[in-house]
Amino acid sequence: MTSLAYAMGGAPGGGSAGGGDWGFIITMVVIFVIFYFLLIRPQQKKQKELKALLNNLAYGDTIMTTGGIHGKITGLADTVVTLEIADKVRIKISRSAVASIIQKAGTTAPKE
């Protein structure tokens, strides 16, 4: 019975067989590259697009907030945007709450 237990054991000396250190390093590098291209790079690209969108806000743009509120920009500050959501109804939101620009100022509305 003891010969069976020795047969299932690892290499003597506690080391792993077949260049395990290099295999581990290569595996970790491959995993990092996969994470970079699947998670990190797309997120950086999305952040860059959002930053460009926030920098290009202008008076009269129709926008949608992250909460789903649609309105027209009537005031801009460094961190605050004033939206007109109905006739003479204005709210102030954080600039970072802008999700997308629906219609740029001076352009015609798309036909549905």
Protein Blocks (a to p, Z undefined) as FASTA:
>chain_A
ZZmmmmmmccehhiaehhlmmmmmmmmmmmmmmmmmmmmmmmmmmmmmmmmmmmmgcehi
acddfkopacddfbdcfkbccddfbghiacdddfklpmbdfbdghiacddZZ
